[in-house]
Amino acid sequence: MKKNMDQLFFSLFQIGVSINQLNKQSEKQLKLSMVQWSLLKTLVEIPGATAHSLAEAVGVHPSTLTQTLKRLERKKYIFVMSDPSDSRKKLISITRLGKETMDATSKSLLNFSEEFTVIQKELKQALQQIPAEA
Amino acid sequence: MIPLLSKNSLVLLESFSFTRTLYAFDFDGTLAKIVTKPENAFMTKTTESLLEELSTLAPVAIVSGRSINDLKKRVHFNPQFLVGNHGLEGLGNNNASLTKAQAVCSQWVQKLKKMKFESGVEIEEKTYSLALHYRQARNKTNAKKQLLQSIAELTPEARVITGKSVYNLLPPGTLHKGAAMLHLIEKSSAKHAFYIGDDDTDEDIFSVEYSAGQLMTVRVGQKKTSHAKFYIDRQAEINRLLKILIGFHKKKANG
């Protein structure tokens, strides 16, 4: 049992490494990392979202998004403005450039089919490590 | 409130076009300019043509205090939604509630016609609601006082919505524009909505709580106490706004 748990833990670590590599590759080749792409995808569905509602939608703490949002803003993929009814709040919108880049990235995801296959295999192996009684 | 037609606000407005959004417009003072006699209020041909074009690209609604029959005389195409009498008509309201509203209004009209008002005061019967206009009254202050006194004497007690030189009377227990707007968003299968109106009758929508999506609220004319987040300077800017919305949707279609 202990051996299985050790192997499971290691497999999950390897999956994390593969996902991290895919993230970097995606940003290099497609101008958007998976994380950035996911945020933009969410923003399409919530125009004028606050950082809090965006974080809630993707399932993270708002502070986790800060650096990614800054990068997206620098690239002009999102626009941040003060809420007209409460200047303490910020409203975040995806720009047309952000939308076009996101759409182009979605079409190019097939370029990473090999990487997805590797992650899929690693995930299967990890799942096999989960004890039957769990 | 900030200007809608500024560079920054337009980025936000454009982002609404990336997903299904309902565009809803008040009629008098928004699509059509305010005129002395209500029967003379019409959209310009350009405004109507642009609105029709927008309705081919996205769901469009006209939400008005006018009755639907009256609206149909002034809208010569079929937008997806026509909502009249501040939400009483056009949302599949049941006949029983409409019949009741009609009976209450008839009762009010009978009483009001026996009262004396300043010359120029006009009682507009809209079947399920009434509009008491005093725009053409010589002494507006006196006309307002008389109307408010007479409204206080009506039974059942009227729900009063103040407009530009008009008191709108709705039977008690009827939907207000805000609730009508929420109902409309649901009917349109849109997740988000845009609404533009010009007076206090639209504040019900500007202040509505809509948690299922985003609602962009715009007032025609800046007013510090309004709950709308954005404004356009005057009704004459409506064509520019419509062209911008059409442009966003056409770019999306071609992209």
HADDOCK unambig.tbl for C-alpha pairs under 7 A between the chains (distance, minus, plus):
assign (segid A and resid 44 and name CA) (segid B and resid 18 and name CA) 6.28 0.50 0.50
assign (segid A and resid 44 and name CA) (segid B and resid 19 and name CA) 6.70 0.50 0.50
assign (segid A and resid 45 and name CA) (segid B and resid 19 and name CA) 6.57 0.50 0.50
assign (segid A and resid 46 and name CA) (segid B and resid 214 and name CA) 6.92 0.50 0.50
assign (segid A and resid 47 and name CA) (segid B and resid 12 and name CA) 6.91 0.50 0.50
assign (segid A and resid 47 and name CA) (segid B and resid 15 and name CA) 5.65 0.50 0.50
assign (segid A and resid 47 and name CA) (segid B and resid 16 and name CA) 5.79 0.50 0.50
assign (segid A and resid 47 and name CA) (segid B and resid 214 and name CA) 6.98 0.50 0.50
assign (segid A and resid 48 and name CA) (segid B and resid 12 and name CA) 6.27 0.50 0.50
assign (segid A and resid 84 and name CA) (segid B and resid 1 and name CA) 5.42 0.50 0.50
assign (segid A and resid 84 and name CA) (segid B and resid 2 and name CA) 6.20 0.50 0.50
assign (segid A and resid 84 and name CA) (segid B and resid 229 and name CA) 5.48 0.50 0.50
assign (segid A and resid 85 and name CA) (segid B and resid 1 and name CA) 6.77 0.50 0.50
assign (segid A and resid 85 and name CA) (segid B and resid 229 and name CA) 6.04 0.50 0.50
assign (segid A and resid 93 and name CA) (segid B and resid 12 and name CA) 5.68 0.50 0.50
assign (segid A and resid 93 and name CA) (segid B and resid 15 and name CA) 6.22 0.50 0.50
assign (segid A and resid 94 and name CA) (segid B and resid 15 and name CA) 6.06 0.50 0.50
assign (segid A and resid 95 and name CA) (segid B and resid 11 and name CA) 6.32 0.50 0.50
assign (segid A and resid 95 and name CA) (segid B and resid 15 and name CA) 6.54 0.50 0.50
